[in-house]
Amino acid sequence: MSTPPPPAPDSADARRVLIVAHTGREDARDVTAQFCRSLHKHGVALRMLAEEAAHLPADVTDVEIVTPRADAAADCEVVLVIGGDGTILRAAEMARECGTPLLGVNLGHVGFLAEAESDDIEFTIDAVVHRRYTSEERMTLDVRVFRDGELVDSTWALNEASVEKAARERMLEVVVEVDDRPLSRWGCDGVVCATPTGSTAYNFSAGGPIVWPGVDALLMVPISAHALFARPMVVAPTSVLAVEVIARTDGSGVLWADGRRTVELPPGARIEVRRGRTPVRLVRLHQAPFTDRLVAKFDLPVTGWRGAAERRRHTREGPDA
């Protein structure tokens, strides 16, 4: 669901942007400094984490310092993320609860979550300053971990929650469940539960389907499963997925949420995954179809495509046109 940016506040001093950057890279530090100088010039207050603000050049001043807590983006118009998808996932931890939209400037390889590229700096700055953007909600996952029937941990994910074997030399034995009914038992390297947003991430690498962001669904994909029935599955957004680590085995596992947050899973642990109560909002600067994003991000070959308009012209003018 797309929404327009928030209305302009009464005072220019009330405008504020949280900047999250991968400052371990020189190009990210340079791009961050450019954004800071320009936004400050346009009267937009800057907020950053202390360890990232420490990399700013001396001429960039008046930066509010915050800690990486869940409400770090409160009262901000947007979170400007400079880096790759990993940096965007980190920034989502500071923006999800307060509903502040994320605007990613890609400095990574694929950067599927990012909306802008590093050579679009002036265009991106103009869009932020003049609020020429929309935002859309992306589904998240709520994840709960049980041991002996007791809830011991909970977390969330934007891309995926993956249950993986803890030891390289051991296979993980699991039973998977959908909507309170057992589905199959797998000896595997793990199981990925993903959102449509995460379908182009770990889910894609594990052989799962790409699902358009406008589709409400949950995905479950086994990783290297030794079983007759071990295919990727797409289920209803109201479904509850569960993975149980078989208790009568030596293999333990680990839960990864977006590759960032971990929970150890001893034999007998149960993991439940459902649609998250709180979505993440992503900024959109362009209204291009998701198909175009796939082609651009994966550099897909489309040479020879003529399209509906070209086919209509060809039919109207004749085969020799």
C-alpha positions in Angstrom: 0.0 0.0 0.0 1.5 3.3 -1.1 1.1 6.5 0.9 2.3 10.1 0.3 5.0 11.6 2.5 4.0 13.4 5.7 2.8 17.0 5.4 5.2 19.8 5.9 5.6 20.8 9.6 4.9 24.3 10.8 8.6 25.1 11.2 11.5 24.2 9.0 13.5 23.4 12.2 11.1 20.5 12.8 12.3 18.7 9.7 14.6 15.8 10.6 16.2 12.9 8.9 18.0 9.9 10.4 21.0 8.8 8.4 22.3 5.3 8.7 25.5 4.6 6.7 28.0 1.8 6.1 30.9 4.1 7.1 33.4 1.2 6.9 33.5 2.0 3.2 35.2 5.1 1.8 32.6 5.6 -0.9 29.8 5.4 1.7 31.6 8.1 3.8 31.9 10.4 0.8 28.2 9.9 -0.2 27.1 10.4 3.5 29.0 13.7 3.7 27.4 14.9 0.5 23.9 14.2 1.8 24.7 15.8 5.1 26.0 19.0 3.6 23.0 19.4 1.2 20.3 18.5 3.7 21.7 20.8 6.3 21.8 23.6 3.7 18.1 23.0 3.0 17.3 23.3 6.7 16.8 19.6 7.4 18.2 18.5 10.8 20.4 15.5 10.8 20.5 12.5 13.2 23.1 9.8 13.2 24.7 7.1 15.4 27.8 8.2 17.2 30.1 5.7 15.6 29.0 6.8 12.1 29.0 10.5 12.8 32.6 10.2 13.9 33.5 9.6 10.3 32.0 12.9 9.1 34.4 15.6 7.8 35.0 18.6 10.1 32.8 20.9 8.0 29.7 18.8 8.8 28.4 19.9 12.1 25.1 20.2 14.1 24.4 16.4 14.0 22.2 15.0 16.7 23.6 11.8 18.1 21.4 8.8 19.0 21.8 5.2 20.1 20.7 2.3 17.9 17.4 1.7 19.7 14.0 0.8 18.3 12.8 4.4 18.4 15.9 6.1 17.0 13.9 7.3 14.0 11.0 8.8 16.0 10.1 12.3 14.7 12.1 11.8 11.5 10.5 12.2 8.1 12.6 9.5 6.6 15.6 7.2 7.3 18.2 7.7 4.7 20.2 4.5 4.4 23.6 4.6 2.6 25.0 1.1 1.8 23.6 -2.2 0.8 20.7 -4.4 1.8 22.4 -5.3 5.1 22.6 -1.7 6.1 18.9 -1.3 5.2 18.0 -4.3 7.4 20.0 -2.7 10.2 18.2 0.6 9.8 14.8 -1.2 9.8 15.5 -2.1 13.4 15.4 1.6 14.3 12.5 2.5 12.1 9.9 -0.2 12.2 8.3 0.6 15.5 7.9 4.3 14.8 6.8 3.7 11.2 9.4 6.0 9.6 10.0 5.0 6.0 13.4 3.8 4.7 15.1 5.3 1.7 18.0 3.2 0.6 20.9 4.5 -1.5 22.6 1.4 -2.9 26.3 1.0 -2.6 26.2 -2.7 -2.5 26.0 -5.3 -5.3 22.3 -6.1 -6.0 20.7 -3.8 -3.4 17.1 -5.1 -3.9 15.7 -3.1 -1.0 17.4 0.2 -2.1 15.4 2.7 -4.2 18.3 4.9 -5.4 21.8 4.4 -6.8 24.9 6.3 -5.7 24.9 8.3 -9.0 21.4 9.6 -8.3 22.5 11.8 -5.3 21.2 15.1 -6.5 17.8 13.6 -7.6 17.5 11.8 -4.3 18.3 14.9 -2.3 15.7 16.9 -4.2 13.1 14.2 -3.6 13.7 14.3 0.1 13.8 18.1 0.4 10.7 18.6 -1.7 8.9 15.4 -0.4 8.6 14.0 -3.9 8.2 10.4 -2.9 5.7 7.9 -1.7 6.0 5.0 0.8 4.7 1.5 0.8 4.2 -1.1 3.5 6.1 -4.3 3.4 5.0 -7.4 5.3 7.2 -8.6 8.2 7.4 -11.8 10.2 6.8 -12.3 13.9 8.8 -15.3 15.2 8.5 -17.1 18.5 10.7 -19.8 19.9 9.4 -22.4 22.4 11.3 -25.0 24.6 9.2 -27.6 26.4 6.1 -25.6 25.6 7.4 -22.4 27.1 8.0 -19.2 25.1 11.7 -18.4 25.5 12.4 -15.9 22.8 10.7 -13.8 20.1 12.0 -11.7 17.3 10.9 -10.4 13.9 12.2 -10.2 10.3 11.6 -8.2 7.1 13.2 -10.7 4.7 13.3 -14.1 6.3 13.6 -16.3 9.4 15.8 -19.3 8.8 16.3 -22.4 10.9 19.7 -23.8 10.2 22.0 -26.5 11.5 24.5 -25.4 14.1 27.3 -27.8 13.1 28.6 -28.2 9.6 29.1 -31.9 9.9 25.6 -32.7 11.2 22.3 -32.7 9.4 19.3 -31.0 11.0 16.2 -33.2 11.6 13.0 -31.2 11.6 9.2 -31.7 11.3 7.5 -28.8 9.6 3.9 -27.8 10.2 1.4 -25.5 8.5 -1.8 -24.3 10.3 -1.4 -26.7 13.3 -1.1 -29.8 11.0 2.2 -31.7 10.4 3.3 -31.6 6.8 6.6 -33.5 6.5 9.8 -34.5 8.2 13.1 -33.4 6.7 16.8 -34.2 7.2 18.2 -30.9 5.9 20.6 -28.0 6.2 17.7 -25.8 7.3 14.4 -24.2 6.5 13.7 -20.6 5.2 10.5 -18.9 6.1 10.3 -15.7 4.0 8.1 -12.7 3.0 7.6 -11.6 -0.6 10.1 -8.9 0.1 12.6 -11.5 1.2 11.9 -13.7 -1.8 14.8 -12.2 -3.7 17.2 -12.7 -0.8 18.0 -16.0 1.0 14.8 -17.6 -0.3 16.1 -17.0 -3.9 19.5 -18.5 -3.1 17.8 -21.6 -1.6 15.7 -22.2 -4.7 12.5 -20.6 -3.7 10.1 -18.6 -5.9 10.2 -14.9 -6.5 7.0 -13.4 -5.3 5.9 -9.9 -6.3 5.7 -7.5 -3.3 2.0 -6.8 -3.9 1.2 -10.5 -3.1 0.2 -11.3 0.5 1.8 -14.6 1.2 4.3 -16.5 3.4 7.0 -18.8 1.9 8.6 -21.9 3.3 11.7 -23.3 1.5 13.8 -26.3 2.6 17.6 -26.1 2.3 19.2 -29.2 0.9 16.5 -31.5 2.2 16.8 -35.3 1.9 13.1 -36.2 1.4 10.7 -37.2 -1.3 8.5 -34.1 -0.7 10.8 -31.1 -0.2 9.6 -28.3 -2.5 9.2 -24.6 -1.9 5.7 -23.7 -0.7 3.7 -20.5 -0.8 0.9 -20.3 1.8 -1.8 -17.8 2.8 -0.7 -14.7 4.8 -3.0 -15.9 7.6 -1.2 -19.2 7.9 1.1 -20.1 10.8 4.4 -21.9 9.9 6.2 -24.0 12.4 9.5 -25.9 12.5 10.3 -28.4 15.2 13.8 -29.6 15.8 13.5 -33.4 16.4 14.2 -34.1 20.1 15.7 -37.5 19.7 18.7 -36.4 17.7 22.1 -35.0 18.5 21.7 -32.1 16.0 21.0 -28.6 17.3 20.1 -25.6 15.3 20.2 -21.8 15.2 17.5 -19.3 14.2 18.6 -16.4 12.1 16.3 -13.4 11.6 17.4 -11.4 8.6 20.9 -12.7 9.1 21.3 -10.4 12.1 19.5 -11.7 15.2 20.2 -15.3 16.4 18.6 -17.7 18.8 20.1 -21.1 19.7 17.8 -24.0 19.1 18.5 -27.2 21.1 16.8 -30.5 20.1 13.1 -30.2 20.9 12.9 -26.5 20.1 9.8 -25.2 18.3 9.8 -22.1 16.0 6.5 -20.5 15.0 6.4 -17.9 12.2 3.4 -15.8 11.3 2.6 -12.5 9.6 4.1 -9.6 11.6 1.8 -7.1 13.3 4.1 -4.2 12.4 5.1 -3.7 8.7 8.2 -1.9 7.5 7.7 1.1 5.2 10.0 1.6 2.2 10.3 4.9 0.2 9.5 4.8 -3.5 10.9 7.5 -5.8 9.9 5.8 -9.0 6.7 4.0 -10.0 8.4 1.4 -12.3 6.9 -2.1 -12.2 8.5 -4.8 -10.1 9.4 -6.6 -13.4 11.7 -3.7 -14.3 13.4 -3.9 -10.9 14.1 -7.6 -11.4 15.6 -7.0 -14.9 17.7 -4.1 -13.6 18.9 -5.7 -10.4 19.7 -9.1 -11.8 20.8 -7.8 -15.2 18.4 -10.1 -17.0 18.6 -10.5 -20.8 15.6 -9.0 -22.5 17.0 -8.4 -26.0 14.5 -9.2 -28.7 11.4 -8.3 -26.7 9.0 -6.2 -28.8 6.2 -5.7 -26.4 2.5 -5.2 -26.9 2.8 -1.7 -28.4 5.3 -2.9 -31.0 3.2 -5.9 -31.8 0.2 -3.7 -32.4 2.3 -1.4 -34.7 3.5 -4.4 -36.6 0.0 -5.7 -37.1 -1.3 -2.3 -38.2 1.5 -1.6 -40.7 2.0 -5.1 -42.0 4.7 -7.7 -41.6 7.2 -5.8 -43.7 7.0 -2.6 -41.6 
